Amino acid sequence: MASINLIEAFQEFKDAENIDRPTLMKVVEDVFKTLLRKKYGSDDNFDVIVNAEKGDLEILRHRMIVEDGEVQDPLAEIAYTDAVKIEPDFEVGEELFEEIDLYDFGRRAILAAKQTLASRISDLKKNLLVKKYEDRIGELISAEVYQAWKKEALLMDEEGNELVLPRSEQIPQDFMKKGEPVRAVVKKVELKNNSPVIILSRTHPSFLAQLLEIEVPEIADGLINIKKIVREPGERAKVAVESLDDRIDPVGACVGMKGSRIHGIVRELKNENIDVINWTNNINLLVQRSLTPAKISSMKIDLDRKHADVFLPADQVSLAIGKRGVNIKLACELTGLDIDVFRDNEGEEVEFDIDLEEFSDEIDMWVIDEFKRIGCDTARSVLKLSAEELERRTDLEKETITDVLRILKEEFERE
């Protein structure tokens, strides 16, 4: 048998659709030239011909026909007597082309070539996968959940490549179900045991940036620039934007009419609160905006120490700090300053407190409104009253009050 069908003989070819044919054929040629060098010592007088369409392979050996007894280089020359045994019409001085039957190499050599070829194709596929996703770092992609485990989820892209979404890169409220589509950004490409691992993220600031670019045409068109994004995934994010066109309000464009643009993003981020603020180089104004939704009375900023003392009315302190201190933490990250919050006109650092509305994900708003009706706007203002007093002053059931007190106490115990 003088030829062999690669598609049948080398199953790995069927999995190599993403590798361009010229590259694939070059790999095949290199593998069989290596085989020739091992058997004959050189591949100079051999041509490896690969049919890219059919996958057929032929190896042709060419030697010059010389007079009997004048063969000096057996690899490049053949005696006339030996040549006419192959084809009677040959004459001295002509070039003899002879097909090499692959099975002349022996079963072991063929098997070794097959293994080498499979290895080379595998390396090619890995390199292509690495290059493809290294070029897409920070890009938003959609993939389907293939398996979900405690520490990570395995996703598949449209080409069947495996992608990893670690639990640390998932929003805390994420619940992955097999077969559902998931959007994430490509965070990085790692090599583990010489195999590429594509890591995705839904917590990285670039994920929110990509979602904003999709929902806000002005960002995609370059009319609005995202200066900085800081996030506490699943809880709160602050996005500083600036307009490159004086006619466009960057905050209004990002939020949309009645929140139409931002609502879809909030749902994607599992009800993460998103504060969109107008970027400014005025550090005082930036600090004020970064502590949204709190209203500031005054502040003292020391740029050398990168520190800010912020003074607020008593009823604004809990808003500035936020649940679990998230709001002030994000404000620090956004401004690059260490911010301390004080109650206005007293100069004393405030006792840590949290606005009741920060618990809206755990406590129904009608319950929160009932507490506000009796003047309890913050967590500590509720905890200062006994369960009996709260039951007497509100229209709430005892069980509801008990649950609220438990939730509020657990929050401060975590702190």
C-alpha positions as CSV (number, residue, x, y, z in Angstrom):
1,M,0.0,0.0,0.0
2,A,1.7,3.2,-1.2
3,S,-0.6,5.8,0.5
4,I,-2.6,6.1,3.6
5,N,-5.7,8.1,4.4
6,L,-4.9,10.5,7.2
7,I,-8.5,11.1,8.2
8,E,-9.0,7.4,8.9
9,A,-5.5,6.6,10.2
10,F,-5.1,9.6,12.5
11,Q,-8.4,10.2,14.3
12,E,-7.0,13.4,15.9
13,F,-7.4,15.1,12.5
14,K,-11.2,15.1,13.0
15,D,-10.8,17.2,16.2
16,A,-8.6,19.8,14.5
17,E,-11.2,21.8,12.7
18,N,-9.9,25.1,14.2
19,I,-6.4,24.6,12.9
20,D,-5.9,26.0,9.4
21,R,-5.1,23.3,6.8
22,P,-1.7,24.7,5.6
23,T,-0.4,24.6,9.2
24,L,-1.8,21.1,9.7
25,M,-0.3,19.8,6.5
26,K,3.1,21.3,7.5
27,V,2.9,19.4,10.8
28,V,2.2,16.1,8.9
29,E,5.1,16.7,6.6
30,D,7.5,17.4,9.5
31,V,6.4,14.2,11.3
32,F,7.0,12.0,8.3
33,K,10.3,13.6,7.4
34,T,11.4,12.8,10.9
35,L,10.4,9.2,10.2
36,L,12.4,9.3,7.0
37,R,15.5,10.6,8.7
38,K,15.3,7.8,11.3
39,K,15.1,5.1,8.6
40,Y,17.4,6.5,5.9
41,G,19.6,9.0,7.7
42,S,18.4,11.9,5.6
43,D,15.2,13.3,4.0
44,D,16.9,15.2,1.2
45,N,15.8,13.0,-1.6
46,F,12.2,12.5,-0.4
47,D,9.1,14.5,-1.0
48,V,6.1,14.2,1.4
49,I,3.0,15.1,-0.6
50,V,-0.2,15.8,1.4
51,N,-3.6,16.2,-0.1
52,A,-5.2,18.9,2.1
53,E,-8.7,18.1,0.8
54,K,-8.8,14.3,1.1
55,G,-6.2,13.8,3.7
56,D,-4.2,11.5,1.5
57,L,-0.4,11.2,2.0
58,E,2.2,10.0,-0.4
59,I,6.0,9.8,0.0
60,L,8.1,9.9,-3.2
61,R,11.7,9.0,-3.3
62,H,13.8,10.4,-6.2
63,R,17.3,9.1,-7.2
64,M,19.5,9.6,-10.3
65,I,20.1,6.5,-12.4
66,V,23.8,5.8,-12.8
67,E,25.9,3.0,-14.4
68,D,26.3,-0.2,-12.5
69,G,29.2,0.0,-10.0
70,E,29.3,3.9,-10.0
71,V,26.8,4.5,-7.1
72,Q,28.6,6.8,-4.7
73,D,25.6,8.0,-2.7
74,P,22.9,5.3,-2.2
75,L,20.4,8.0,-1.0
76,A,20.8,10.1,-4.1
77,E,21.7,7.5,-6.8
78,I,20.6,4.0,-8.0
79,A,22.4,1.5,-10.2
80,Y,20.9,1.0,-13.7
81,T,20.3,-2.7,-13.0
82,D,18.2,-1.9,-9.9
83,A,16.3,0.8,-11.7
84,V,15.0,-1.3,-14.5
85,K,13.7,-3.8,-12.0
86,I,11.3,-1.0,-11.0
87,E,10.5,0.2,-14.5
88,P,12.1,-1.4,-17.6
89,D,12.0,1.8,-19.7
90,F,14.5,3.7,-17.5
91,E,17.9,4.8,-18.9
92,V,21.1,6.0,-17.3
93,G,20.9,9.8,-16.5
94,E,17.2,9.9,-15.8
95,E,15.7,10.6,-12.4
96,L,13.8,7.7,-10.8
97,F,10.7,8.6,-8.8
98,E,9.5,5.8,-6.5
99,E,6.6,5.7,-4.1
100,I,7.4,4.6,-0.6
101,D,4.9,2.3,1.1
102,L,4.3,3.6,4.6
103,Y,4.1,0.1,5.9
104,D,7.8,-0.5,4.9
105,F,8.6,1.6,7.9
106,G,7.2,-1.0,10.2
107,R,4.2,-1.1,12.5
108,R,6.2,0.3,15.5
109,A,7.4,3.3,13.5
110,I,3.9,4.0,12.1
111,L,2.5,3.9,15.6
112,A,5.2,6.3,16.9
113,A,4.5,8.7,14.0
114,K,0.8,8.6,14.8
115,Q,1.5,9.4,18.5
116,T,3.9,12.2,17.5
117,L,1.3,13.6,15.1
118,A,-1.4,13.5,17.8
119,S,0.8,15.2,20.2
120,R,1.8,18.0,17.7
121,I,-1.9,18.6,16.8
122,S,-2.8,18.8,20.5
123,D,-0.1,21.3,21.1
124,L,-1.3,23.3,18.1
125,K,-4.8,23.4,19.5
126,K,-3.6,24.5,22.9
127,N,-1.6,27.3,21.4
128,L,-4.5,28.4,19.3
129,L,-6.8,28.4,22.3
130,V,-4.4,30.4,24.4
131,K,-3.9,33.0,21.7
132,K,-7.7,33.2,21.0
133,Y,-8.5,34.0,24.7
134,E,-5.4,36.0,25.5
135,D,-6.7,38.4,22.7
136,R,-10.1,38.4,24.4
137,I,-9.1,39.2,28.0
138,G,-11.6,41.8,29.4
139,E,-14.1,40.9,26.7
140,L,-17.7,39.9,27.5
141,I,-18.6,36.4,26.3
142,S,-21.6,34.1,26.7
143,A,-21.2,30.4,27.5
144,E,-23.3,27.5,28.6
145,V,-23.0,25.8,32.0
146,Y,-21.8,22.3,31.6
147,Q,-21.1,21.3,35.2
148,A,-21.5,23.2,38.5
149,W,-19.6,22.3,41.6
150,K,-19.1,23.9,45.0
151,K,-15.8,25.7,44.1
152,E,-16.3,26.4,40.4
153,A,-18.5,26.0,37.4
154,L,-17.4,24.5,34.1
155,L,-18.7,26.3,31.0
156,M,-18.6,25.5,27.3
157,D,-18.2,28.1,24.5
158,E,-19.7,27.8,21.1
159,E,-16.8,25.8,19.8
160,G,-16.9,23.3,22.7
161,N,-13.8,24.8,24.6
162,E,-13.9,24.4,28.4
163,L,-14.0,27.6,30.4
164,V,-13.8,27.9,34.2
165,L,-15.8,30.2,36.4
166,P,-14.4,29.9,40.0
167,R,-16.7,30.5,42.9
168,S,-14.5,33.5,43.9
169,E,-15.3,35.1,40.5
170,Q,-19.1,34.5,40.8
171,I,-21.5,37.0,42.4
172,P,-22.5,35.6,45.8
173,Q,-26.2,35.3,44.7
174,D,-25.2,33.4,41.5
175,F,-26.8,29.9,41.2
176,M,-25.4,28.0,38.3
177,K,-27.7,25.4,36.6
178,K,-26.5,23.0,33.9
179,G,-27.5,24.1,30.4
180,E,-28.2,27.8,31.2
181,P,-26.4,30.6,29.4
182,V,-24.1,32.7,31.5
183,R,-22.4,36.0,30.7
184,A,-18.9,36.8,32.0
185,V,-15.7,38.4,31.0
186,V,-12.4,36.6,30.2
187,K,-10.2,37.4,33.2
188,K,-7.0,35.5,32.4
189,V,-5.5,32.4,30.8
190,E,-3.4,30.1,32.9
191,L,-1.4,27.0,32.1
192,K,-1.9,24.0,34.4
193,N,-0.1,20.7,33.7
194,N,0.8,22.2,30.3
195,S,-2.9,22.7,29.5
196,P,-4.5,26.1,29.0
197,V,-7.2,27.1,31.6
198,I,-9.4,30.0,30.7
199,I,-10.7,31.8,33.8
200,L,-13.9,33.8,33.6
201,S,-15.2,36.4,36.0
202,R,-18.5,38.0,36.9
203,T,-17.1,40.1,39.8
204,H,-14.3,42.0,37.9
205,P,-15.1,45.7,37.3
206,S,-14.6,45.1,33.6
207,F,-17.8,42.9,33.6
208,L,-19.8,45.9,34.7
209,A,-18.0,48.1,32.2
210,Q,-18.9,45.7,29.4
211,L,-22.5,45.5,30.4
212,L,-22.7,49.3,30.5
213,E,-21.1,49.5,27.0
214,I,-23.9,47.2,25.7
215,E,-26.7,49.1,27.4
216,V,-25.4,52.7,26.8
217,P,-24.8,53.5,23.2
218,E,-23.0,56.7,24.2
219,I,-20.3,54.7,25.9
220,A,-19.9,52.4,22.9
221,D,-19.6,55.4,20.6
222,G,-17.0,57.0,22.8
223,L,-19.1,60.0,23.8
224,I,-19.0,58.9,27.5
225,N,-15.9,57.6,29.2
226,I,-15.9,55.3,32.2
227,K,-13.2,56.7,34.4
228,K,-13.3,54.1,37.2
229,I,-15.4,51.3,38.6
230,V,-15.3,49.9,42.1
231,R,-17.5,47.0,43.2
232,E,-18.5,44.9,46.1
233,P,-20.1,42.1,44.0
234,G,-23.7,41.5,44.6
235,E,-24.0,44.5,47.0
236,R,-22.9,47.8,45.6
237,A,-20.9,49.4,42.8
238,K,-19.8,52.9,42.1
239,V,-19.2,54.0,38.5
240,A,-17.5,57.3,37.7
241,V,-18.2,58.6,34.2
242,E,-17.4,61.7,32.3
243,S,-18.9,63.1,29.1
244,L,-16.8,64.1,26.1
245,D,-19.7,66.0,24.7
246,D,-21.0,69.0,26.7
247,R,-24.5,68.3,25.5
248,I,-24.7,64.9,27.1
249,D,-25.4,64.3,30.8
250,P,-23.3,61.2,31.5
251,V,-25.2,60.1,34.6
252,G,-28.6,60.5,33.0
253,A,-27.4,58.6,29.8
254,C,-26.2,55.7,31.9
255,V,-29.3,55.4,34.1
256,G,-31.7,56.0,31.3
257,M,-35.3,57.2,31.4
258,K,-36.8,56.0,34.7
259,G,-33.8,53.7,35.1
260,S,-34.5,51.8,31.9
261,R,-30.9,51.3,31.0
262,I,-29.5,50.5,34.4
263,H,-32.3,48.1,35.5
264,G,-31.2,45.4,33.1
265,I,-27.6,45.6,34.5
266,V,-28.9,45.5,38.1
267,R,-30.8,42.3,37.3
268,E,-27.7,40.7,35.7
269,L,-25.7,41.6,38.8
270,K,-28.3,40.1,41.1
271,N,-29.8,43.4,42.4
272,E,-26.4,45.0,43.0
273,N,-26.9,48.7,43.8
274,I,-25.2,50.8,41.2
275,D,-24.3,54.5,42.0
276,V,-23.4,56.3,38.8
277,I,-21.5,59.6,39.5
278,N,-20.1,62.4,37.4
279,W,-16.3,62.2,37.5
280,T,-14.4,65.4,38.5
281,N,-10.8,66.4,39.1
282,N,-12.1,68.5,42.1
283,I,-11.2,66.1,44.9
284,N,-13.7,67.7,47.4
285,L,-16.5,67.3,44.9
286,L,-15.4,63.7,44.1
287,V,-15.4,62.7,47.7
288,Q,-18.9,64.2,48.1
289,R,-20.2,62.4,45.1
290,S,-18.5,59.1,46.1
291,L,-20.4,58.9,49.4
292,T,-23.8,58.9,47.6
293,P,-26.5,58.6,48.7
294,A,-25.3,60.5,51.9
295,K,-25.4,64.3,52.0
296,I,-22.2,65.9,53.4
297,S,-22.0,69.0,55.5
298,S,-18.2,69.7,55.3
299,M,-14.9,68.0,55.0
300,K,-11.1,68.3,55.6
301,I,-8.8,66.7,53.1
302,D,-5.1,66.1,53.5
303,L,-3.7,65.1,50.1
304,D,-0.2,64.5,51.5
305,R,-1.6,61.9,53.9
306,K,-4.3,60.9,51.4
307,H,-6.8,61.2,54.1
308,A,-10.2,62.9,54.4
309,D,-12.4,63.8,57.5
310,V,-16.0,64.0,56.4
311,F,-18.7,65.6,58.6
312,L,-22.4,64.7,58.1
313,P,-25.8,65.3,59.8
314,A,-26.6,62.5,62.2
315,D,-29.3,61.0,60.0
316,Q,-26.8,60.8,57.1
317,V,-24.1,58.9,58.8
318,S,-25.5,55.4,58.4
319,L,-26.1,56.1,54.7
320,A,-22.4,57.2,54.2
321,I,-21.1,54.1,55.9
322,G,-23.6,51.7,54.4
323,K,-24.4,48.1,55.2
324,R,-21.2,46.3,56.4
325,G,-19.3,49.5,55.7
326,V,-19.5,48.8,52.0
327,N,-20.4,52.4,50.9
328,I,-17.5,54.1,52.6
329,K,-15.1,51.3,51.5
330,L,-16.0,51.8,47.9
331,A,-15.8,55.6,48.3
332,C,-12.2,55.1,49.6
333,E,-11.3,52.9,46.6
334,L,-12.9,55.4,44.1
335,T,-11.2,58.5,45.5
336,G,-7.9,56.9,46.6
337,L,-8.3,58.5,50.1
338,D,-8.8,57.1,53.6
339,I,-12.1,58.5,54.7
340,D,-13.2,58.9,58.3
341,V,-16.8,59.9,59.0
342,F,-17.8,62.2,61.9
343,R,-21.1,63.4,63.2
344,D,-21.6,67.1,62.2
345,N,-20.6,69.8,64.8
346,E,-19.4,67.3,67.4
347,G,-16.0,66.3,66.0
348,E,-16.4,62.9,67.4
349,E,-16.1,59.8,65.3
350,V,-19.6,58.2,65.0
351,E,-20.7,54.9,66.3
352,F,-21.0,52.5,63.4
353,D,-24.6,52.3,62.2
354,I,-26.5,51.2,59.2
355,D,-29.6,52.6,57.5
356,L,-32.5,50.2,57.6
357,E,-33.0,50.4,53.8
358,E,-29.7,48.7,53.5
359,F,-31.5,45.5,54.7
360,S,-34.2,45.6,52.0
361,D,-32.8,42.3,50.6
362,E,-33.6,40.6,53.9
363,I,-36.4,42.6,55.4
364,D,-39.6,43.5,53.5
365,M,-39.9,47.3,52.8
366,W,-43.4,47.5,54.4
367,V,-41.7,46.3,57.7
368,I,-38.9,48.9,57.3
369,D,-41.6,51.6,56.7
370,E,-43.4,50.5,59.9
371,F,-40.2,51.0,61.9
372,K,-39.6,54.4,60.2
373,R,-43.1,55.4,61.2
374,I,-42.1,55.3,64.9
375,G,-38.8,57.1,64.2
376,C,-36.4,54.1,63.8
377,D,-34.4,54.8,60.6
378,T,-31.2,52.9,61.5
379,A,-30.3,49.4,62.8
380,R,-29.0,50.7,66.2
381,S,-32.2,52.8,66.7
382,V,-34.2,49.6,66.4
383,L,-31.9,47.6,68.6
384,K,-32.0,50.2,71.4
385,L,-35.7,49.3,71.9
386,S,-36.8,46.0,73.5
387,A,-38.9,43.5,71.6
388,E,-41.9,44.3,73.9
389,E,-41.5,48.0,73.2
390,L,-41.4,47.5,69.5
391,E,-44.4,45.2,69.6
392,R,-46.3,47.8,71.6
393,R,-45.4,50.8,69.3
394,T,-45.8,49.1,65.9
395,D,-48.4,47.0,64.2
396,L,-45.9,44.2,63.6
397,E,-46.3,40.6,64.8
398,K,-44.0,39.3,67.5
399,E,-42.4,36.8,65.1
400,T,-41.6,39.5,62.6
401,I,-40.0,41.7,65.2
402,T,-37.9,38.7,66.5
403,D,-36.7,38.0,62.9
404,V,-35.7,41.6,62.4
405,L,-33.8,41.9,65.6
406,R,-31.9,38.6,64.8
407,I,-30.9,40.0,61.3
408,L,-29.7,43.3,62.8
409,K,-27.8,41.7,65.6
410,E,-26.1,39.2,63.2
411,E,-24.9,42.2,61.1
412,F,-23.1,43.9,64.0
413,E,-21.7,40.6,65.2
414,R,-20.1,40.2,61.8
415,E,-18.6,43.6,62.1
